[in-house]
């Protein structure tokens, strides 16, 4: 019975291993690592490709690809499903129709930053999750033998019946300055003590609509030093 149990465990492990990619998409071809500091739409020009070591005149833009995980940290629990290789991002290339990357052609792609906003369905608000391992996010550019994923145009014959004149704005301030245990994932920002009782934190809210409601959420940590003398 013991030997049968061992065979069963090995079989399960083999099934789990076969679910992963046999090799990384980065294992073949020329790749360029792109560092992203802020969320937004980024542009890659003819000159950028030359700086990356490509020969733009010899590139068929249909074969340009960009891969990346998106924003935020990978989940800690092992039972949460995650990509087992770098997924491809859909991009838009100005002037790719002729199959030649000309001087005026440009690559556009949307990129997330290292942090992530997660919607809390219970509170109805978004919560900011700071990336504990890096201040930047990274995408990878290549020109290979496979055509890349593209953003497509869609035609909608719908008459709008809602006028939107304002949108929600989310702002976040957080610095990793103090680690009490000098170990682990818990970092804290500016401290308050007997010499520093007040601090000012400024936010650029911008053009606010009339009667705007502002929701403020803050997280604090408190510690105290207690002597070991007799009570």
Sine and cosine of phi, psi and omega as CSV:
sin_phi,cos_phi,sin_psi,cos_psi,sin_omega,cos_omega
0.00,0.00,-0.58,0.81,-0.01,-1.00
-0.92,0.40,-0.66,0.75,-0.01,-1.00
-0.91,0.41,-0.58,0.81,0.04,-1.00
-0.90,0.44,-0.63,0.78,0.03,-1.00
-0.89,0.45,-0.62,0.78,0.00,-1.00
-0.91,0.42,-0.66,0.75,0.01,-1.00
-0.89,0.45,-0.63,0.77,0.00,-1.00
-0.89,0.45,-0.68,0.73,0.00,-1.00
-0.90,0.43,-0.69,0.73,0.02,-1.00
-0.89,0.46,-0.62,0.78,0.00,-1.00
-0.89,0.45,-0.67,0.74,0.03,-1.00
-0.90,0.44,-0.67,0.74,0.01,-1.00
-0.89,0.46,-0.61,0.79,0.01,-1.00
-0.91,0.40,-0.63,0.78,0.04,-1.00
-0.90,0.44,-0.65,0.76,0.01,-1.00
-0.91,0.42,-0.68,0.74,-0.03,-1.00
-0.92,0.40,-0.58,0.81,-0.04,-1.00
-0.94,0.35,-0.27,0.96,-0.01,-1.00
-0.97,0.25,-0.27,0.96,-0.03,-1.00
-1.00,-0.01,0.40,-0.92,0.03,-1.00
-0.89,0.45,0.61,-0.79,-0.02,-1.00
-0.94,0.34,-0.51,0.86,0.03,-1.00
-0.47,-0.89,0.43,-0.90,-0.01,-1.00
-0.96,0.27,0.51,-0.86,0.06,-1.00
-0.89,0.46,-0.36,0.93,0.00,-1.00
-0.99,0.17,-0.06,1.00,-0.11,-0.99
-0.96,0.27,-0.32,0.95,0.01,-1.00
-0.77,-0.64,0.49,-0.87,0.05,-1.00
1.00,0.02,0.05,-1.00,0.03,-1.00
-0.99,-0.13,0.79,-0.62,-0.03,-1.00
-0.80,-0.59,0.58,-0.81,0.06,-1.00
-0.86,-0.51,0.78,-0.63,-0.02,-1.00
-1.00,0.02,0.84,-0.54,-0.03,-1.00
-0.96,-0.29,0.83,-0.56,-0.01,-1.00
-1.00,-0.06,0.77,-0.63,-0.06,-1.00
-0.88,-0.47,0.80,-0.60,-0.01,-1.00
-0.99,-0.12,-0.57,0.82,-0.07,-1.00
-0.74,-0.67,0.47,-0.88,0.06,-1.00
-0.93,0.38,0.64,-0.77,0.04,-1.00
0.35,-0.94,-0.10,-0.99,0.04,-1.00
-0.99,-0.10,0.78,-0.63,-0.05,-1.00
-0.91,-0.42,0.48,-0.88,-0.05,-1.00
-0.86,-0.51,0.69,-0.73,0.09,-1.00
-0.88,-0.48,0.83,-0.56,-0.09,-1.00
-0.97,-0.22,0.06,-1.00,0.07,-1.00
-0.84,0.54,-0.70,0.71,-0.02,-1.00
-0.92,0.39,-0.60,0.80,0.04,-1.00
-0.87,0.50,-0.69,0.72,0.00,-1.00
-0.88,0.47,-0.61,0.80,0.05,-1.00
-0.90,0.43,-0.66,0.75,0.02,-1.00
-0.91,0.42,-0.49,0.87,0.02,-1.00
-0.98,0.20,-0.10,0.99,0.02,-1.00
0.99,-0.13,0.13,0.99,0.06,-1.00
-1.00,-0.02,0.28,-0.96,0.13,-0.99
-0.95,-0.32,1.00,-0.07,-0.12,-0.99
-0.82,0.57,-0.58,0.81,-0.03,-1.00
-0.88,0.47,-0.40,0.91,-0.04,-1.00
-0.98,-0.19,0.12,0.99,-0.07,-1.00
-0.99,-0.10,0.74,-0.67,0.23,-0.97
-1.00,0.01,0.93,-0.37,-0.12,-0.99
-0.87,0.49,-0.32,0.95,0.03,-1.00
-0.91,0.41,-0.32,0.95,-0.06,-1.00
-0.97,-0.23,0.19,0.98,0.10,-1.00
-0.99,0.17,0.75,-0.67,0.00,-1.00
-0.74,-0.68,0.51,-0.86,0.09,-1.00
-0.76,-0.64,0.77,-0.64,-0.01,-1.00
-0.86,-0.52,0.50,-0.87,0.05,-1.00
0.00,-1.00,0.40,-0.92,-0.03,-1.00
-0.98,0.21,-0.31,0.95,-0.16,-0.99
1.00,-0.08,-0.38,-0.93,-0.09,-1.00
-0.99,-0.14,0.25,-0.97,0.09,-1.00
0.99,0.11,0.13,-0.99,0.01,-1.00
-1.00,0.10,0.44,-0.90,0.17,-0.99
-0.93,0.37,0.55,-0.84,-0.03,-1.00
-0.90,0.43,0.57,-0.82,0.03,-1.00
-0.96,0.28,-0.71,0.70,-0.02,-1.00
-0.88,0.47,0.71,-0.71,-0.03,-1.00
-0.95,0.32,-0.34,0.94,-0.07,-1.00
-1.00,0.08,-0.01,1.00,0.05,-1.00
-1.00,0.06,0.76,-0.65,-0.04,-1.00
-0.93,0.37,0.69,-0.72,0.03,-1.00
-0.57,-0.82,0.35,-0.94,0.05,-1.00
-0.89,0.46,0.67,-0.74,0.03,-1.00
-1.00,-0.07,0.07,1.00,0.11,-0.99
-0.42,-0.91,0.21,-0.98,-0.03,-1.00
-0.90,0.43,0.90,-0.43,0.05,-1.00
-0.95,0.30,0.42,-0.91,-0.01,-1.00
-1.00,0.03,0.62,-0.79,0.07,-1.00
-0.99,-0.12,0.64,-0.77,0.10,-0.99
-0.98,0.21,0.74,-0.67,-0.06,-1.00
-0.81,-0.59,0.18,-0.98,0.07,-1.00
-0.81,-0.59,0.75,-0.66,-0.03,-1.00
-0.86,-0.50,0.86,-0.51,0.07,-1.00
-0.97,0.25,0.88,-0.47,0.08,-1.00
1.00,-0.02,0.32,0.95,-0.04,-1.00
-0.99,0.16,-0.18,0.98,-0.12,-0.99
-0.88,0.48,-0.52,0.86,-0.04,-1.00
-1.00,0.08,-0.03,1.00,0.05,-1.00
0.97,0.25,0.21,0.98,0.00,-1.00
-0.76,-0.65,0.70,-0.72,0.05,-1.00
-1.00,0.01,0.99,-0.14,-0.04,-1.00
-1.00,0.10,0.13,-0.99,-0.07,-1.00
-0.85,0.52,-0.57,0.82,-0.06,-1.00
-1.00,-0.03,-0.03,1.00,0.00,-1.00
-0.96,0.28,0.45,-0.89,-0.05,-1.00
-0.54,-0.84,0.53,-0.85,0.06,-1.00
-0.96,-0.28,0.76,-0.65,0.04,-1.00
-0.87,-0.50,0.72,-0.70,0.07,-1.00
-0.55,-0.83,0.52,-0.85,0.03,-1.00
-1.00,-0.04,0.69,-0.72,-0.04,-1.00
-0.74,-0.68,0.64,-0.77,0.14,-0.99
-1.00,0.00,0.38,-0.93,0.09,-1.00
-1.00,0.02,-0.13,-0.99,-0.10,-0.99
-0.96,0.28,-0.47,0.88,-0.01,-1.00
-1.00,0.03,0.05,-1.00,-0.07,-1.00
-0.50,-0.86,0.62,-0.78,0.13,-0.99
-0.98,-0.20,0.80,-0.60,-0.04,-1.00
-0.88,-0.48,0.77,-0.63,-0.02,-1.00
-0.99,0.17,0.79,-0.62,0.05,-1.00
-0.99,-0.10,0.95,-0.31,-0.07,-1.00
-0.93,0.36,-0.32,0.95,0.00,-1.00
-0.98,0.17,-0.75,0.66,-0.02,-1.00
-0.99,0.10,-0.39,0.92,-0.04,-1.00
0.99,0.13,0.21,0.98,-0.01,-1.00
-0.85,-0.52,0.34,-0.94,0.11,-0.99
-1.00,0.08,0.61,-0.79,0.04,-1.00
-0.88,-0.48,0.69,-0.73,-0.05,-1.00
-1.00,0.06,0.75,-0.66,0.07,-1.00
-0.91,-0.41,0.93,-0.37,-0.03,-1.00
-0.99,0.16,0.68,-0.74,0.08,-1.00
-0.96,0.28,0.87,-0.49,-0.08,-1.00
-0.99,0.12,-0.14,0.99,-0.15,-0.99
-0.92,-0.40,-0.33,0.95,-0.04,-1.00
-0.36,-0.93,0.53,-0.85,0.06,-1.00
-1.00,-0.02,-0.08,1.00,-0.05,-1.00
-0.79,-0.61,0.42,-0.91,0.14,-0.99
-0.95,-0.31,0.33,-0.94,-0.11,-0.99
-0.72,-0.70,0.66,-0.75,0.11,-0.99
-0.82,-0.57,0.34,-0.94,-0.10,-1.00
-0.80,-0.60,0.79,-0.61,-0.06,-1.00
-0.95,-0.31,0.67,-0.74,0.06,-1.00
-0.54,-0.84,0.34,-0.94,0.16,-0.99
-0.82,-0.57,0.95,-0.30,-0.11,-0.99
-0.85,-0.53,-0.48,-0.88,-0.04,-1.00
-0.97,-0.23,0.04,1.00,0.00,-1.00
-0.91,-0.41,0.71,-0.70,0.02,-1.00
-0.91,0.41,0.60,-0.80,-0.06,-1.00
-1.00,0.07,0.30,-0.95,0.05,-1.00
-0.97,0.24,0.66,-0.75,-0.08,-1.00
-0.81,-0.59,0.50,-0.86,0.15,-0.99
-0.97,0.26,0.78,-0.63,-0.05,-1.00
-0.96,-0.28,0.40,-0.91,0.05,-1.00
-1.00,0.03,0.62,-0.79,0.05,-1.00
-0.81,-0.58,0.67,-0.74,0.03,-1.00
-0.99,-0.16,0.84,-0.55,0.00,-1.00
-0.88,-0.48,0.89,-0.45,0.06,-1.00
-0.99,-0.11,0.90,0.43,-0.05,-1.00
-0.83,-0.56,0.72,-0.69,0.04,-1.00
-1.00,0.04,0.87,-0.50,-0.02,-1.00
-0.92,0.40,0.67,-0.74,0.01,-1.00
-0.85,-0.53,0.14,0.99,0.03,-1.00
-0.78,-0.63,0.76,-0.65,0.04,-1.00
-0.96,-0.28,0.86,-0.51,0.01,-1.00
-0.97,-0.24,0.87,-0.48,-0.05,-1.00
-0.94,-0.35,-0.12,0.99,0.00,-1.00
-0.49,-0.87,0.42,-0.91,0.02,-1.00
-0.71,-0.71,0.32,-0.95,0.05,-1.00
-0.98,0.19,0.55,-0.83,0.03,-1.00
-0.82,-0.57,0.74,-0.67,0.00,-1.00
-0.92,-0.40,0.78,-0.63,0.02,-1.00
-0.83,-0.56,0.53,-0.85,-0.04,-1.00
-0.59,-0.81,0.64,-0.77,0.07,-1.00
-0.74,-0.67,0.82,-0.57,0.02,-1.00
-0.32,-0.95,0.75,-0.66,0.07,-1.00
-0.80,-0.61,0.65,-0.76,0.06,-1.00
-1.00,-0.08,0.99,-0.11,-0.08,-1.00
-0.90,-0.44,-0.55,0.83,-0.13,-0.99
-0.79,-0.62,0.77,-0.64,0.15,-0.99
-0.86,-0.51,0.96,-0.28,-0.16,-0.99
-0.87,0.50,-0.69,0.72,-0.04,-1.00
-1.00,0.03,-0.09,1.00,-0.09,-1.00
0.83,0.55,0.58,0.82,0.00,-1.00
-0.21,-0.98,0.40,-0.92,0.10,-0.99
1.00,0.04,-0.18,-0.98,-0.14,-0.99
-0.99,-0.14,-0.11,0.99,-0.09,-1.00
-1.00,0.00,0.95,-0.31,0.05,-1.00
-0.88,-0.47,0.47,-0.88,-0.03,-1.00
-0.76,-0.65,0.31,-0.95,-0.06,-1.00
-1.00,-0.10,-0.68,-0.74,-0.06,-1.00
-0.89,0.46,0.59,-0.81,-0.03,-1.00
-0.98,-0.21,0.36,-0.93,0.13,-0.99
-0.88,-0.48,0.70,-0.71,0.00,-1.00
-0.54,-0.84,-0.21,-0.98,-0.05,-1.00
-0.91,0.42,-0.39,0.92,0.01,-1.00
-1.00,-0.08,-0.41,0.91,0.00,-1.00
-0.84,-0.54,0.99,-0.17,-0.03,-1.00
-0.99,-0.15,-0.34,0.94,-0.05,-1.00
-0.68,-0.74,0.55,-0.83,0.12,-0.99
-0.64,-0.77,0.53,-0.85,0.04,-1.00
-0.94,-0.33,0.77,-0.64,0.05,-1.00
-0.86,-0.52,0.89,-0.45,-0.10,-1.00
-0.98,-0.19,0.68,-0.73,0.05,-1.00
-0.83,-0.57,0.70,-0.72,0.07,-1.00
-1.00,0.01,1.00,-0.06,-0.06,-1.00
-0.97,0.25,-0.53,0.85,0.03,-1.00
1.00,0.06,-0.47,-0.88,-0.08,-1.00
-0.99,0.14,0.99,-0.16,-0.04,-1.00
-1.00,0.00,0.55,-0.84,0.05,-1.00
-0.98,0.21,0.39,-0.92,0.03,-1.00
-0.86,0.51,0.58,-0.81,0.05,-1.00
0.87,0.50,0.56,0.83,0.01,-1.00
-0.94,0.33,0.71,-0.70,0.07,-1.00
-0.99,-0.13,0.82,-0.58,-0.01,-1.00
-0.96,-0.28,0.81,-0.58,0.06,-1.00
-0.97,-0.23,0.83,-0.55,-0.03,-1.00
-0.91,-0.41,0.80,-0.61,0.02,-1.00
-0.81,-0.58,0.77,-0.64,-0.01,-1.00
-0.72,-0.69,0.46,-0.89,0.03,-1.00
-0.83,-0.56,0.78,-0.63,-0.04,-1.00
-0.81,-0.59,0.44,-0.90,0.11,-0.99
-0.78,-0.63,0.63,-0.78,-0.06,-1.00
-0.81,-0.59,0.69,-0.72,0.09,-1.00
-0.72,-0.69,0.45,-0.89,-0.02,-1.00
-0.65,-0.76,0.59,-0.80,0.07,-1.00
-0.98,-0.20,0.86,-0.51,-0.04,-1.00
-0.91,-0.41,0.77,-0.64,-0.01,-1.00
-0.93,0.36,0.27,-0.96,-0.03,-1.00
-0.97,-0.23,0.31,0.95,-0.01,-1.00
-0.95,0.33,0.20,-0.98,0.01,-1.00
-0.96,0.28,0.64,-0.77,-0.02,-1.00
-0.98,0.21,0.00,0.00,0.00,0.00
